[in-house]
Amino acid sequence: MRRRVDFLRVLAWLLTGVLCVASPVLARQDNAAPPAPSAAAQLGGVTLLGPPPPEPPAVMARDASGQVTVRTMRVPSPLVIDGILDEAPYRDVLPWTDFVQQEPAEGKPATDRTEVWVFFDDKNLYVSAKMYEEFPDRRVTSDMRRDSFNMYNNDHFAVVVDTFYDHRNGFGVSTNAQGGMFDYVATNEQPNNNWNGIWWTRTADFDGGWSTEIVIPFRSLRFRDDSKVWGINMRRMVRWRNELTFLNPVPRAWGRRGLTKISSAATMVGLEVPSQKINLDIKPYALGSLLTNNRASPPISNDTNGNWGIDAKWGITQTLIADLTVNTDFAQVEDDEAQVNLTRFSLFFPERRDFFLEGQDIFAFGGTGGGGGGGGGGGGGGGGGGGGGFGPNNTPILFYSRRIGLDSGTIVPITAGGRLLGRAGPYNVGALNMQTDDVPAVGKVATNFSVFRMTRDVLSRSRIGVIGSARNPSALGSQASYTFGTDAQFQLFDNVNIQSYYARTDTPGSTGDQSSYRTRYDWNADRWGVQAEYLNVGDGFNPEVGFLRRKAFKRSFAQLRFSPRPKQPSRVRRHYYEASLDYITGMTHQLETREAQLSYRVETNGGDFASVEVTNSYEGLIAPFAVNAGVRVPVGNYTFTQTRASYFFGPQRPINGGLNVVYGGFFGGTLSEVSWRGRVELGSRYLVEPNISWNRVTTQWGNFTTNLVASRFTWTMTNRRFFSVLAQYQSATNSVTTNARFRWEYIPGSELFVVYSDGRNTLNQGFPQLDNRSFIIKVTRLLRW
């Protein structure tokens, strides 16, 4: 068996080497070769990627390859930020225009005209746009919440600026016709939606379209003091056409992540950035609460409490930011969404706390944030309850911020902490130190958490780095535990991404192999795609400030994708054919998991997706596991096949989302699953997001049904004020939870929160019995110097 596994591993490495050589050739065949770029122009010692800057009064130059250089200018006269665009600068200055399609007809002119103006003064960058529409009544605008992930599914306008002109990092904002606001950062051309910058926008309708004015304070961005050249790109989505257009062309292989391809941004000249000031933000908070806990000993009833704390952010330079937090509080954070787990491994819950979300892109290690390229083009099938639970990401996460302040569902107070984020030349640095208090009632001791991360940009779009973390004391004893690692990510050509890492842990009392390493190859072109990966996690590897879903295994994975587009116009935009093999052994090379999967997916021009996949699985259990209360799957070898059919209703529909049906074998029995995760839009301000999952399992060791019923209701009053309720029922835990939140950003950066939460159990007949309840009012105030 071992010789067979070693042979397969050698074969996989040889295949990867062949693909590294062959894929660029195939990629050139897959995508028509672009025209030769213009000769490089120079400006102030900076080499410009696009054509030479336009001569006034021209504001835009485009070369034969489609590359664009644009000119901005100091705003000639004051602007009234109302979205109407009727001031003199919009009449006297020519707009940037002639957007180019990414989808559906790559490289073709946009169907609807877009006009853009970019100005600046000593404080702000102004981005204004007019979106003309052939059929304004078909516009899709269904969400105006701040930071709504549904922004992409609306008609919208988005802009990204490469403030260092390094062709790999940027800050992005987007808005729709209702003034919805969404922001993100791109790090090494990978998106991170957790940037929450201070900016604002106003929108308005005009006869034949809609317009927007966006104001971005310079102090919300990071840039060099002598910046004169930035990269910039814009995207427009016309949802009912399912048409994406850009100012500077972006390969359609990058799909919906095209705006993060900073190397495809236009060049913007004429900018004059302000000089460095104090750049200090202080944000105190005050909080009052009312708490009931019937599970406590003795029970607590309507206990009142008050608290305060402070967060501070200091821009030491334009590129180096220090954060300090004292008596940190996250009472306003929404509850985690419930999940169905029918596997023997831990569930992963994403971070939701703002303090830890900022800078996540810098601390990401080993490619856990995803690969480069695009290949998918859109998201299909989306979302069930996860009944089958096969094929998740088993890559260890070396820094998982939910280890700080949360422990097995218990909130552990954070007394103080600090963070440093920044860059110097090609180096990016992140450092974090947090101190938690003790909680004697549940046996939690005061603990210090430290993380250090440094990366260096190499080549044109690649990066190498190191990470180190410490937890003192360790969760396993009185001594500290440590984690160290080094990683590399190489973005080669347009669609080739190679990732690799090596990491070790030092945990008191741990024995065995405390190392983990991984190599992943990803060629993600538009028509073809290939992935190959080898991952090793030692039996003693234990990143105590990280997340480890599965321990002690060796994984080999390969996937092939063929995704042609019909040559003749039809209702189908794209077909996807995929085959994959996942092969996981234990440390002694004994087979533990094997999954062979075939899938087919089709994308319609309207944005709908339909898919079917068949998975043949082998599971070798070396220990029994409880799949549900009273049902334990014993040690043994199990082979079974499951079929999943999914249909994703496109976001242009008032009722949309993913419907999934699963049927097949399950550890010697059968699994039946029906799930739907969707959106029901009740006009432009009201939204219902149901999540329903029904799972029926029958085995010779017992039968059971587990259900998840959840829904979020959101009433958006303005783009800075909303009310939402998340209600969830989970049969596996006999629990019903409710989390209601009112959020009002009464001035940019300052907020009022009113939060009500309760947890109930369904163990008795009748109305669910109350376990705990809280009512919280929290107010913050941003002070800036």
Secondary structure, 3 states (H helix, E strand, C coil): CHHHHHHHHHHHHHHHHHHHHHHHHHHHHHCCCCCCCCCCEEECCEEECCCCCCCCCCCEEECCCCCEEEECEECCCCCCCCCCCCCHHHHHCCCECCCEEEECCCCCECCCCEEEEEEECCCEEEEEEEEECCCHHHCCCCCCCCCCCCHHHCCEEEEEEECCCCCCCEEEEEEECCCCEEEEEEECCEEECCCCCCCEEEEEEECCEEEEEEEEEHHHCCCCCCCCCEEEEEEEEEHHHCEEEECCCCCHHHHHHHHHCHHHCEEEECCCCCCCCCCEEEEEEEEEEEEEECCCCCCEEEEEEEEEEEEEEEEEECCEEEEEEEEECCCCCCCCCCCCCCCCCCCCCCCCCHHHHCCHHHHCCCCCCCCCCCCCCCCCCCCCCCCCCCCCCCCCECCCHHHCCEECCEECCEEEEEEEEEEECCEEEEEEEEEECCEHHHCECCEEEEEEEEEEEECCCEEEEEEEEEEECCCCCCCCEEEEEEEEEEEECCCEEEEEEEEEEECCCCCCCCEEEEEEEEEECCCEEEEEEEEEECCCCCCCCCECCCCCEEEEEEEEEECCCCCCCCCEEEEEEEEEEEEEECCCCCEEEEEEEEEEEEEECCCCEEEEEEEEEEEEECCCEEEECCEEECCEEEEEEEEEEEEEECCCCCEEEEEEEEEEEECCEEEEEEEEEEEEEECCCEEEEEEEEEEEEEECCEEEEEEEEEEEEEEEEECCEEEEEEEEEECCCCEEEEEEEEEEEEECCEEEEEEEEEEEECCCCCCCEEEEEEEEEEEECCEEC
